Amino acid sequence: MNEIITQINDALWTYLLIGALVACGLWFTWKTKGVQFKMIGEMFRLLTDSATSGTKDFDQKGNRHKHISSFQAFAVSVATRVGTGNLAGVATAIAIGGPGAVFWMWVIALIGSATAFVESTLGQLFKQRHKESFIGGPAYYIQNGLHCRWMACLFAILLTITFGLSYNSIQSNTICSAMQEAFGWNHVVMGVILSAIALFIIFGGIHRIAKVSAVLVPLMAIGYFILAIIIVLMNIQLIPHVLKIIFANAFGLEQSIGGTIGATVMNGVKRGLFSNEAGEGSAPNVAATAIVTHPVKQGLIQALGVFTDTLLVCSCTAFIILISGLYNTPGLNGIALTQTALNSEIGSFGATFIAIAIFLFAFSSIIGNYYYGEANIRFMTKSRHVLTVYRLFSGGLMVMFGAMASLEIVWNLGDLCMALLTACNLIAIIGLGKYAFRLLDDYRQQKKDGIREPVFHRSLLPEIEDDLECWE
């Protein structure tokens, strides 16, 4: 069974997804005039302002409501991005595809951030009101923008399976492996503990998830980054060599077998997408929950999340592994490779640190992944019983499955679900991207006119004005 899934994955990624992701990223980069490069200063300004201003409690009509702040939405999306993919995924990409896979992870992040901008801007544009917060995502913009109900439901089903079920088993598997490597803890016992904590937070709803993420994400990202910088500085003389092998391996200059370059590119793109999720259609689900005055604001902030994930956190892991020189060690893969590499640099504390880091990274991903599924469950049905069953499956059953399953099966299932989900979302944002481009032009014009905080009015898009619920 695992071999069949592997063959399907290779066919989908080789002949469809890699080309589609790169083509869409380049197209969106061109149409937005390089938004991910030209407006990076505005991204940091918006994120900083949102982090310091807190959650807004009043809507435009003066009614008091609970809302998710722009920073909290960013934190939840980064919580799902910054997880297993950054520690175990990077190690797997390097072990299978070689050091050159890191280069292709960088490439997919640089061009994919434009895709992330478009999909999250659309998520904001087509969001809807909900009793706890705004709600939205690709299922909503497919239905209200493309007016294609069956495709919207297909996406909702695929995302719920991919994130709420498949990805949560990957996160759980990695946590349990890290804890066993560092402390010798049993997978089953760790799975039970993880399930109990996850279910407690999940049953608290999006506000509890947002609050937990807003604390865990900065803590884990900053701590891991500081450690990586220390290791890089301790081995500063090796950095030119590390960069040399990354670039040489990326283009097959050091490979003797002709097919190796294909494995390098495919693993770099797959693990890059698993980590930063640009184009996958996940981040728009939480981007839609934020309260902002213009859809472009959250699009810019979510684009910054791709940079944070891949260019910062993934690069930290890659440099630690490549500095150690252990990436060619037979049988060493996944989180065990990252832990062993860190051990070689800072001693036995390395495995313990990574175990704690992966617990924070992957656990925050579990609760964030759950919410993505919840948003799409709510799109398909209002039944509380269905939602309760999903919560038990996502936070309980699949976390336990991941704790006991093999590394290969959980990653292969995740790759297959990711391929199908991404294909569906790319079709949607190609058709709706024109609205994101017009919104960006409007935002830039307002900034040019001296308006510090641009405001969107739905009359700007008269052809879809009736399909927009949340904009005055």
Secondary structure by P-SEA (a helix, b strand, c coil): caaaaaaaaaaaaacccaaaaaaaaaaaaaaacccccccaaaaaaaaaaaaaacccccccccbbbbbbcaaaaaaaaaaaacccccaaaaaaaaaccccaaaaaaaaaaaaaaaaaaaaaaaaaaacccccccccccaaaaaaaacccaaaaaaaaaaaaaacccaaaaaaaaaaaaaaaacccccaaaaaaaaaaaaaaaaaacaaaaaaaaacaaaaaaaaaaaaaaaaaaaaccaaaaaaaaaaaaaacccccccaaaaaaaaaaaaaaaaacccccccccccccccccccaaaaaaaaaaaaaaccccaaaaaaaaaaaaccccccccccaaaaaaaaaaccccaaaaaaaaaaaaaaaaaaaaaaaaaaaaaaaacccaaaaaaaaaaaccaaaaaaacccaaaaaaaaaaaaaaaaaaaaaaaaaaaaaaaaaaaaaaaaaaacccbbbbbccccccccccccccc
